[in-house]
C-alpha cells in the first residue's frame, strides 16, 4: 500500500464540523472569505472564476478568500470532472 493511498483515505474520513464550530472558524475571517463561503453554501462545487462571477469579487480577492478558508479548514478542492485543468472548491462542513 502506498502512502498516497493512506493519505487519501485519511482525508475522506474527516470529521464534519458542528454549526457552532463552523461559525467560530468563519467569524474572524475577512468579509471576502465570508462572502465566498456564503456563495459556496448555495452553489457548490465552483471554480475560482465561477466564484468571482457569482460573488462579484475580483479574481485576486477570491483567491485570497479561498486561501484563508483553506487555512482554517473550511474549504476543500478537487479537480473538476468537466475540465481536469481546473480546480473546484466546496465547503467541508
PyMOL commands that set and color helices and strands:
alter all, ss='L'
color gray80, all
select helices_A, chain A and resi 3-12+19-27+31-42+48-55+59-71
alter helices_A, ss='H'
color red, helices_A
select strands_A, chain A and resi 46-47+75-79+87-91
alter strands_A, ss='S'
color yellow, strands_A
deselect
rebuild
show_as cartoon
